[in-house]
Amino acid sequence: MNGSSYLVLRIMASFQRMVVQPPPWVSAPSSACVTQDMVVSEGLRLNQTLPFNLTFSNTIFLFNCSPRLLLTPLNCTPSSLCHRYLESSGRVDKNRALNCAGNPDLNPCCTFVAGGMPSAYKIRLHNSGCKAFRSILRLDPTKPASQWEEGVEIQWASPPEPVCNSKLDCSGASKCLPAGTSGLSRCLCNRGYNWDHVRGTCLGNKHKSKASGLLSLEVSIGVISFISFAAILVVMSAIDFSRDQDDVNLAIYVSQAAKNGAIMEVVDRRLIGAEPSGDILSSVRLFSELAFSCLREKKADRPGMREVVQQLDHIVQTVLQCSEL
């Protein structure tokens, strides 16, 4: 909002997340400790009326700050991690790093974790506060600062049912009814149907009769998702010199198969059958995407355990929705 723009580094659609590049520094003077979005929009601001917010993966460093921030709950002490970042940055841009470091008692740099809540929609910069920021993804303090990954991770919420003014705006599986306390009416699904935010429609709930049956199905799909891909590690050796020269390493071999759209060729057919169902194919594809994200070279690029659990649950829900079609 307010005129600033940020380069999108990557989009993780199945995780409902994306990473954008932190703002560049102002170009003149070249040693100024001010980022461009401070001048344009007073920091990063997301539209509160849209379903986007910062995730808990962001650790924010604020620079060129007013001494009054020393009275806030932020960590603005000389031991704050932002000082380690500046020491590392000094190898590349010494003058700017020195200006950003300043005097800890007069111009402190501060560290805080941003995101995770719908209310986390901005990183504010202003003349009476701080004039620059950097964001580190999944910061690991045990690593050298030079290995920290810069980026701002943003997540989006699933879209709700569409707004309506009359019954003519809704399909046969939904009705135009008041929704919540906002005063808006939405096309709410009829009894026996559930809102599918992925496809933007109301789907019939075929598994609603028995809670135990639904739980069993969720567990079964979750196990199938795991076994289908983990079978690669069971049946094949991690290092096998009998394979082609470029396929000796298992991780590289399987990754290449996935890039070529041949992931099913490396899954043990005894586990999925000669003609696997659409549910199994979907679960293998989704689980393989998650597995490959765990194989990324840089730790900062790999999801944490909390994210893995969230995505496994998302996979189960996605396959359940596919099975209802």
N, C-alpha and C positions, 0 to 999 in steps of 0.2 A: 504493500500500500504506500501511498504518498510519493510515488515516483521512483523508488529504488527497485533494482532488479538484481537477480542472483543467478549465476550459472548453475544449471542442474547437472550434477556429476553422475548420478545414477538413480534409477527408479526400480524399486522392489515391489512390483504390483501385487504379488501374492501375499506380501507382508503388510501391504497398505502403507508403505513408507517410501520416502525419497530423501536424497542427500543433496544439498546445495552448497556451493562454495562460499565461504565467508567473504565479506566485502573487501575489495582492494583498498590499499592505502591511498590517500590523496597524493597527487603527483607533485604538487609544489607547496611548500618546499619539500624536497625529497626526504628530509629527515623528520617531517611532522608526524606526531603520534596521533593521527586522526584518520578514521576510515571514511570512505566516500559516502556511505549511507548516513553518517552523522550529519553531513552537510545537507543532504537531500531530504531525508525523512526522519532524522533523529533516531536512527537505528532500524533494526529489522522489525517489521510490523505485519502480522497476518490479519486478514479480514475476519473480525469476530463473528460475522454472519455466515461464514463458510466453515465447513467441518475439518479445519486444519489446525494442528497445534504442534508445538515442539515436543520431542520425545525425551525420556529420562536418560538417553544415551549421551546427551550433550553436557560437557563441562565447559563453562564460559569463563574466559579471562577478560576482565575489564581493565583498560589502560587510560592513563592521563586523567585520573579521577580527582574529584574534589576531596579535601581532607574530611569533609562531613561524612563521607562514606565509612570512615573509621568508627563511627557510632552505630553503624547498621550491623545486622547479623552476618553480613558477608565476611569471608575470610580475607582481610586486607593486611595481614601481618607480613613481616619480612620473610616468613617461612612459607608463604602462600605459593602454590605450584606455578602461578603465573610468572614468578621470578625465574624458575627453571626454564620456562618457555623462552623468556627474554634472553637468558644466557645462551641458549641454543641459537636463537635468531641472530644474536650478535655476530656469529661467524659469517653470516651472509650480509646483513645490513647493520653494521655496528652503530652508525649514527642514530638510526631510527630506534634501535633497541635501547640505546642510552637515553634517548628522549622519553621513551615509553616507561623506562624504569624510574627515572626521576628520583626524587627524594621520598622514601617510604612514608615520611611524616607529613610531607606537603602534597605529594602527588602519588598516592598509593596505587598499586595494581591489586585487583581483587579477584577471587575465585568463587564460583558457585555452580551448582548443578541446576540446569534449567530443563523444564519439560515434564511430561508424564501426565499432566492434567489438562482438561479442556481450556482452562483459564490461562495456560502458558502459550500466549500468542505473540509475545513481543520480547525483544532484547533492546531496552531503551538506552539511548545515548542523548546527552544534552550538555550544554555549557556548564550547568551547575552540578552535573554528575560526572559521567565519564564520556570520553570523546572517541573511543575506539574499542573494538572487541575482537576476540578470536574464539572459535569453538573447537574443541577436541572431541572426537568420537570415541566412546568407550575407553576413556583414559586409563592407562595402566601405569601407576606411579612407580612401579618397579623397573620400567623401561626407561632408557635415555629419552630426553625430550625430543631429540632429533628423529625418533621413531614414532612419535605421536602423529595420528592422522587428523588433519584439519577438515572440518566439515560441519554443517548444521543439518541434523536429521529432523525431518518433519513427517508426521503421520496424519492420515485422514480417517475420519469415521465413516462407517457405512451409511449410505444415503437412506433417509426415511421414506415412507410412503409419499406419493406425489400429492401436492396441494390441489384441492378441487373447490369448485363453486356450486356444482350441481351434480346430480346422479349421472348426467350425460358425460361428465368428465372421467368416469370410472368404468372399468371393465365389468363383465358379468360376475367375476369372482370377488368383487369388492363393492363397497358402498361409500358414499360421501358422508362422513360423520365428523363431528367435532373431535379434535385430538389435543389432549393436554390442556394446559391453561393459557396457551398462546392466543386462543380465539380463532385459530385457523381450523379449517376442515381438511381432512385428508381421505384418500381412497383406502380405507381400512379393509383388510381381508375378511371375507365371510367366515362363519364358523366352519371348521374343517379345513381351512386354508391358512398358510403361513406366508409372511412377506419374505421374498427372496431378493435381498439387496443386490446380489451379483447380476441377476437377470432382470431385475426391476419389474417383477410380476408376482402375483399370488399363486402359490403352488399348493396342491392338495396334500394333506398330511396323511400318508398311508401307514405310518408307524406309530400312530398316536394311541392305539387301543391298549397296548401293554407297555408299561414303563420298563418292565424287565426285558422285554424284547428289544426295545430301543437301546437300552444299556448294552445288551449283548451284541447288537449290531455295531455300536460304536467301538466296543472293545475289539470285535472281530476285524473291523476295518483298520483300526489302529495297529493291530498285530500284523495283518496282511501287509500294510504299508511298510512296517519295519522289516518283516521277514523277506518280502519280495526284493528289497534292495540289499539288505544285509546278507542275503544268500550269495551275492557276488563275492563277499569276503569269505564265506564258508566254503564255497565250491572251488574257488580259484585262489592261487597263491599270490601274496602281495608282490613278490618278485619271482618271475618265472621266465627263465632264459629259453624255454622251448617256444615261447611266443615270438612274434615278429620283433625285429630289433627295436622298432619304435613303440612296441606294446609291452616291453618287459615289465615296466612299472605298472602295477594294477590301477593306481589312481589315474595315471595318464591314459591308460587303456580305456577305462570306463568313461572318463571325461570325453575322450575323443568319440566314443560310441554315441554318447549323448548329443554331442555337437552334430553328428551325422544323422540324428534321428533314429538311431538303432539301439536305444537303451534296452529294449526288450530282448535283444539278441544275447545279452550278457547276464540275463536273469535265468536261474534254474527253472526249467519248464516243469519239473516235478512239483514245484510249489504253486505254480499259477495255472497249470493245466495247458492242454494243447490249444484251446481257444478261450483265453481269459476274457472275463466280462468287462464291460465298460468301467465299472466301479474299480476293478483291480487295475486296469490300465491307468485310470485317473490317479489312483493312490500311488502307483509306482512313479508316475511322472512328477507329482507334487512332492513326494518324499525324496526323490532323487535331486530335485532342485534344492531342497533344504540340506541334503547331505553334501552336495557340491559347495554350498555356501560355508559349510563347516570345514571344507578342505582348502579354503583360500589361503594363500601364502602368508599374508599379514594377519596377525592376531586381531588387529583393529577392524579388519574386514569380516571376521568371523562372528556369527551371532553368539550372544551369551546364553547360558543355560535357561534363563527366564524366557528369552526370545524363542529358543528351541521348543520349550514346552508350549508357549503360546501358538507357535506355528503348527505344532503337531495337533493341537486342539482345532486350529483353523482348518487343517487338512481333513480331519474327521468330519467337521461340520460341512465342508465343501462337498465331500464324497457323499454324505448323507443327502444333501440337497440334490445332487445329480441322480441318486437312486430313486428320488421321488418323481422324476420326470417321466 
